[in-house]
Amino acid sequence: MIYTRDHKTGSLFDQWKFLGPKRRKLLDQSWAGLFRKEILHELPVDKIIPSFHSGFGRPTKELYTALGVLVLQQMNDYSDHETVHQMAFNLQWHYALDIAGESDASKYIAPKTLWNFRNIVIKEELDTVLFNEITDKLARVFSVDTDKQRIDSVHIKSNMRRLGRIRIFSKSIHCFLVNLKRHHKELFKSLPSELVDKYLKKEAVKCFSMVKPSESEKILSSVSKDLFTLVQRFKDTEAVNSMKSFKILCRILREQCDVEETSKGKGAEVIVKPAKEVPSDSLQNPSDPDAGYSGHKGQGYQVQIMETYSRKEEGEDQQEKLNLITHVEVEPAHESDANALLPAIESTQQRGLGPKEVLADSIYGSDENCEAAQAMDVELISPTMGSSKEETLSLKAFEFSETGDVLKCPGGQIPLKTKKNKSGKSAAFDSEICSKCSRSPQCPVKPGKNHHYLRYTDKQLRIATRREKEEAPEFKDRYRYRAGVEATMSLYDRLTGVKALRVRGLKAVRFSAILKAIGVNIYRATVFRMTEIADTTAPEGASSVLGHLIFVFIERFRVIQYLLRWIFNCNGASFKFMPKMAA
């Protein structure tokens, strides 16, 4: 049965009065107070209710509490065992989740219950719903300015071992034989004993991790033939084809090997591909088939992060604003960052958090992305990929009209005619003048049949225009704020441990990474709120940084006054206490 509580309506009696005013104030100003007041009642409980029966079975764990525990577990990087203990004894958790009772039913969550709720959230992909609901709420509460945002990716690893090619083959064969023995004993018994002993005995499996470099090619050829033998043997057996471990064998054969037909009567021969020919989306470990490979960062996954930022203009007295992560997406490591920009913009625009300008690395800033972002009323600020050749003149050395037609060359020559076709545009110049020009070796105008021609496309012209703008101080001043996203990535890892997860598989990794991003937003909002409280309680005249520091120093560390009193008394002078400043 479904069990929920109303966390919006307050209680007639203060159930937290036993804490006292000072401890209560600390809780209210901490992340627990923010979670209790602004987030708890916004959790999407209605999305998880269909997974339970409304009138049959035992009551569920209080649903707001269960979803809240999942968020708190990931934002603090706790294991299931640690989460059970935090739920049972941590007063901050009780306050954040609005749990005042002392019964086990209120403050204890079983590991199986935790696992069940996490499995439901992963299966129904409610992690994104959780992120959107909580982030949108924080954006409204703190009036976050989303006009300026920046995007980048961070490489993370699931709980899998890094395997070489030999270990990928041997481990996959071992897993298949174990499953075949468990589910289809008769088929297992039909296999040659030499093959079974080679991959099922513990001593034999360990040997594959101790192969000498000089023997690696020979061993790799051997295990590939064994894998090919198993695939050929069971490819027509329907019961085996449905096994996940057999599908992995077929995938490895397709990605790592070439099968060539030999002469008549000798069947097919399997040849291992060179390492450079193996695709980056190939299997990295049979325990995590979703993981990819990045030549730059290695095996695993990557998280696309887009966040808001504030830019203080020169001479402007701008109040500090809260920076929030507005978009999170998890993908295998082999995916290109260039494909992540437009989905991020679309996602934020649909939720009313869309940017007007986005800072990004050059890989995000392809011409196609710039044009698509412009069509969505978003300015993409990103350096162009590659660099122009210094020994050649750029297209921007020519004078163009608003429609992109050439008006004049760098030497001042006006084109005889201009033309546009499917492949691009061209401008014809007088060959006699061009051949005598001193800039001819560096000029992109090349001799043709009747004239000298400048051939170019609209894309080349746009890229040349962007490169010219990138040399201006205004671009560099705007783009320097992109580096701030690196601090977010560092914070993301240090606070939540996102770079070394306890789970495997894309869905589980996605769940952990997204909920950890929620944790970063909650921590940031808490710090920002405490800063606002400190600013409002500071006395008049302490608005400057120095004045505020003096106020905090005197107010919070009044032991200095006792030290000064002792010094003055020792010298025969009198010293009066500084009057306590009013809040």
N, C-alpha and C positions, 0 to 999 in steps of 0.2 A: 504494500500500500504506500501511497505517496504521503510524505510528511514534510511540510514546510512551515516556517514561522514568518510573521510579519515583522520585518526589521525597520520599517519606516516609522511606525507608531511608537512613541516613547512609552516607557513604563511609568506607572503612577508613583512608584517608589524607586529611588536611586539605588540600584543593586551594586554599585561600585563605591558607595560611600565609605566602606571600610578602608579604602586605600589612603584616605587623607588628601588634603588639597594639593600638596606638593607632588606626590606620586601620581595623582590624577592628572595634574597639569603636564607632567612629563609624558604620560601616555597619550594625552590629547594632542600634544605637539609632535609626537613620533609618527612613524608610518602607520602604526596600529590605529591611531586616532583618525588619520586620513582614510584608511581602508574602511573603518567602521562607519564613518559619516558619509563618505561620498561613493564608495565602490560596492560595498557588500550588497545593498539592496538593488544594485544595477546588474548583478550577475544574471546571465540568461538562463534562469531555471526553467523557463517555459520550453526551451529547446531540448532539455534532457528529460522532461516529464513523460513524453511518449515512450521512453524506454522502460517504464514501469507500469504496473496495473493499478488502476485507481481504487479498486475495492477488494483486491485479492492478495493474500500473502502477508508477511510481517511488514511492519512500517519500515520504510527506508531510513537511512541516515538523513538528518535534516539537510535538504538539498542545497541551501545557501551555504551551509557549513562545509558540505562535501566539496562543492566547487571552489570555495575559498581556500580550503586546505590544499587543493591541487595547485593553485596559484602561489600560495606561500611556500610550498615545497620547492617549486622550481626557482622562485626568486631568491631563495636562501641556499639552493643547491644541496638539499638534504636527500639522503637515501630513504627508502620506505621505513626502515627501522628507526632512523632518527626522526622522521616525521611523526610516527606514532608517539614517541616520547615528547616531542615539542607540543603536540596536540594535548597530551595528558597533563603537562606540568608548566608550560610556558604561559605566563600571565599576559604577555603581549598578544599572543595568539588568541587567548580567550577574549580579550578586549576587542581585538580586530574582528573576530567572528561573532561578537555579541553573545557569548556563552557565559551566563552567570551561575547556572546550577553547578552542583558539585558531584552529580551522579556520573557513573561510567557511561551511561547512555548519552550524556551531553559532552563529556570531555575525552572520550576514548573512541578511536576509530581503528578497526581491525585492519591488518595488512591486506586481507582479501577484499574488504570493502574499498580500500584505497585503490587496489588493482582494478576492481570492477568499474569504478567510476572513471578512472583514467582510460580504461579500455573503451568505454562508451564515448567519451569525449574525442578520443583518437578516431574511432570508427565513424562517428557522425561529423568529423572535422569541425568540432565546436571550438577548437583552439583559435581559429581566425575570428569567430563570433565573439569570443571572450576578449580578444585583443581589441577589436573594433569598439565594443561596448564600453570597455574601461577607458581606452584612449580618448574616445569621443567625449566621455563624461569629464575627464580631466581637462580636455581642451576647452570645454564650456565653463567649467568652474574657474579656471585660471585665465580665461580670455586669451588663449594662445594665438599669436599671429602666425598664420601658416603661409603667408605670401612668399617667404624666402625659405627654401629647403635645400638640402644636399643629400646625395646618395652615394653609397659605396657598398662593397661586399667584404665579408670576413670568412676565412676558411675555418671550418670546424671538423672534428673527427668523432665518429661514432665509436662504440665500444667494440672495435674489431682489431684484430692483429694485422700488421702489414705483412703480406705474403709475396714471395717471388713467384715466378711462373711455374716452377716445379712443384711448389707447395700448393698452388691453386689447383693444379691437375690432381695431385695425390690426395689432397683433402677432399676434393669433390668426389673422387672415386670412392674414398673411404665412407663418406656420408651416404652415397648411393647404395653401397653394399650393406651397410648397417640397416637402412630402411628396407631394402629388398629382403633381407633375412627376417626382418620383423613382420612384414606384411605378405610376402610371397615366398614361403619356405621352399616349395617345390622348385620354383625357378632358381632360387639361390643354390640349391643342391646340384643343379645341372651345370653350374659354372666349374671350370677347372680349379683344382685345389691350389695349384701354383699361384694363380691370379688372386684367389681369396687370401691366401697366406701373405702375399706380398703387400696387401693394403689393409688387412684387418688386424694383424698382430701389432701390438704396441711397439715392439722393438723395430719392426719393419717401417712403421710410420715415422718414427723418430729419425730413421736413417735419411729420410728425404730432406731433413733440415740440416744435415751435416755433409752435404755433397761438396766435394772439392771443386774449385772453379774450373780445373782442367777437365773434369768429368761431367760438367753441367750439361753440355750439349748432347752428350751420349744419353744421360739419364732423362733429359727432356724428351728426346726422341722416343725413348722406351715407354715413358708414361703416356705420351700422346697416342702411341699405338695401342696400349691397353684401353685407353678411353675410347678410341675409335672402335675397338673390338666390342666393347659393351654396348655402344650406340647401335652398331650394326646388328648385334644379336637381339636387341629388344625393341628395335624401331617399329616392328609390326605387331608388337604385343600391346594391346589396348590398355590392359590393366597397369602396365609399367609406364606407358606414355603419359598417363595422368599424374604421375608422381613428380613432385616439385624437384627432387634431387636428380631425376632423370632429365628434366627440362634444363637443369643447370649444366649437365654433361653436354647436351646438344648445343647449348649456348657457347660453352668453352670451345667445342669443336669448330663452331662457325666463326668465332672471333680469333682464335689462336692458330688455326690450322687451315691448310689447303688440302683438299682431297682430289687426287689426280688418278684418272683411269690408266692402268698399265696395259701391257700387251694381252692378247687374248688368253683367257683361262687363268690369269693371275690376279684378277679382281682389281680393287682400288688400293692406292698407296696414300698414306697420310704424311704430309710434310709440314713441319712447324714453321709458322711465319717469322720473319725477322722482327725483332722487338719494335722497330720503327713503324712497321705496318699494322701493328695491333691498335685498334681504335681506342680513343680515350674513354669511351663509354663502356669498355669491356668489363667483365667481372673482376672485381678486386679481391673479393673474399666470399666464399659460398655462404657464410653466415650473414652477410649483408649484401644481397644482390643489387640493391639500389644505389650503392656508393659509386662515385665516378672518380676520374683521375684528372688532375690538373698538372700540366708540365711545369708550372710555376710553383705550385704549393703542395702537390702530392695527392694522396688518396683521401677520400672523404666527401664532405658536402660544403656548400657555401651558403651564407645567409645574406640576403639583400636587405640593407637597412636604409630607410629614408627618414630624415629628421628635420625639424624646424631649426632655424638659427636666427639670431638678431644681429644687425650690423649697425654700429654707431657711426653716424655721419659726422664729418668734421664740424666742430662748433655746435653740435647738437647735444643738449642735456637730456639724453634718452634714459628712461627708466629700464632697469634690467628686466628681461622677459624670460619666461619658462621655455626651455627647449624640450620638445617631446618627440619620441620616435613615432612617426605616423604610419609607417608601412614596414611590414616584415614578410619576407618570403624565403623559403628554404628550397634549394635545388641541388642536384648532384654537382660535384666539383667540375665536371667537364663542360657544364653549360657556360655560354658566353655572357659576360655582363651586359653586352650591347642589347640583349633581348629582354633585360629586366626593367629598363627605364619606363617604357610606355605603360606596361601593366601597373607599375607603381603610381604613375600619374593618374591613371584611370581609377584605381582603387581609392585614392585619396579624394578625387573629385566627386565620386559617388557618395562619399560620406560627408561632403561639405568641408573637407580639409585640404582642398587642392591648392597647389602652389602657383605663384605667378612667375617665379624664376627658380631654376634648379641648378646647383653647382654639381659637377660630376667630373670624373676622370676622362681622359681622351677616348678610352674604349667605349664609353657611353655616348660620346659626341660624334657619332657618324653623321654624314650628311642626311641620311634617311631619317635618323632620330631627330635631328634638328628640325627638319621639315614637318615631321609628324607632330612634334611638340608644339611647333608654331601654330599648326592647325588646331591644337587644343588650347590655344591662347596661353602658352607657357614658353618662357624664354629659357633655352638651355645654354648655360655658360660652361663651355668645355673646350679645352685645346683640341686642335685638329690632330689627327693621327699622322705620324711621319713628319718629314720636314722638306722644305723646298730646296732645290739645288742652288747653291750660292753663285755658281758660274753662269746661270741662266736668268734671263729676265722673267719676272712674274707677270701674270696676266694683268695685275693691278698697275703695271707700268704703262698700260694702254689706257686710253680714255674711252669710257663706255656710256651709252645712253641709258635711260631708265628701263628700256626694254631689253637691255643686254647686247645691243649691237655696237660694234667698234666704231668710234668716231675719229680717233686719231692714234697713231703709233707713238712710241717714246721719242722718235726722231721728228715728230710733227707732221708725218705724211698722212694724208686723208685716204682711206681705202677707195679703190675704184668702184667696188661693188661689194655688197654683203649678201649672204645667202643662208637660208635655214632649211634643213632637211631632217629626216628621222634620226640620223646619227648625231646631229648637233648643228653648230653654226660655223660659218667660215667668212673670212674677209680677204679680198684680193687686193694686193698692192702692186705698184709698178716695179717690175723686176729690175729695170735699169737703175732706179733710185736705191732699191734695197741692196743690190750687189755692191754699191759704192759706200754703203753705210758703215761706219766704224763699229757699230754695235752688232753687226751681222752674226759674229760667232756666238754671241750670247742670246740672240733674239729667237723666240719660238716661231717666228715667221720663216717658213721653209719654201724653197723653189718648187714650182709646179710646172704644168705643161705650158701655160700661157703667162702666168703671173706668179708672184710669191704669195703664199697663202698662210693665214693664221687660222688653224682649225681648233675648235674648243667646244665644250658642252656647258650647259647651264650649271651643272654640278661642279665642274672645274672652276668656273667663275665664282660660284658661292664659296668654295674652299679658299680660293685666293683672297677673296674679300675678308673671310674670317681670319686668315693668317695675318693680314695687314692690321686688323683690329687688335689682335693678340699682342702686337708690339707696343700698343699704346699703354700709358700708365694707368688709365682708367680701368682697363681689363684686368691688369695685374692686381690693382687694389681691390676689385670685386672678387677675383678668383682666389685670393689668399685665404678667404674664409672657408674654403673647401677643406683645408687641413684640419679644421676642428672636428671633422667626423672621425678622425683617427683616435681622438681622445674618447669618443663615444664607444668605439670598438674596444679600446682598452678597458673602459669602465664596464662594458658588457661582459667581458671575460673575468675581470677581477671580482666583481660582485656576484656573478651567477655561475662561473665556471663553464661557460658555454663551449669552450674550445675542446673540452674533454668530457663527453657525455657518457651516461651510464647505459644508454640504449642503442639499439641497432634498427635499421630500416628507415625508409624515408618518412613514413607517417609518424613513427615514434620520435624521430629526430626533429621533425617539424613541430610536433607538440611541445617538446622541451624548449626548443629555441624561441618559439613564439611566446610562451608563458614567461620565459626568462626576460624577454624584451618588455613584457608588462611590468616585471619587477623593476627594471631600470627606470621606467616611467614613474612608478610609484616612489622610488627613492628620490628621483629628481624633484618630483612635486613636493615631497616632504621637506627637502632642503630649501626649496624656493619659498614654501609657506613659512618656515622658521625664519628665513631672512626677512620676509615681509613683517612678521610679528616683531622682530628685533628693530626694524626701521620705525614701526608705529609706536613702540614703547620708548624709543630714545628721546631725550629731552630736546627742547628747542636749542639750536646752536650746535647740536651734535650730528647734523646731517652730513657733514663732510666725513671722509674716511678717517682722518686723524681724530676728529671730535668723537666719532662713534667708538673708535678703539679706546679712547680715554674713558668714555662712559662705561664701557664693558669692563675695563680694567679696574676702575674704582668700585663699580657696583658688585662685581663677582668675586673680586679678590681683595676684600677689605682687610685681610690679615696684614697687608702692607702698612695700614694705618697703625696697627698695634706695634709693628716693628719701629716705625717712626716715633711713636710715643715713647718707647723704651729708650731710643737714642737720645731724644731731647731731655728726658728725665735724668739720664746719666750725666748730662752736661749742665744740669741745674736750670734748664729752661722749661717753660710750660708749653704744652701742645694740646690743642683741642681737636676732637674728632671732626672730620669733615662731615657736614650734614648729609644724610642719605638723600640722594636725588629722587625726586618723585617720578613714578612710572608714568 
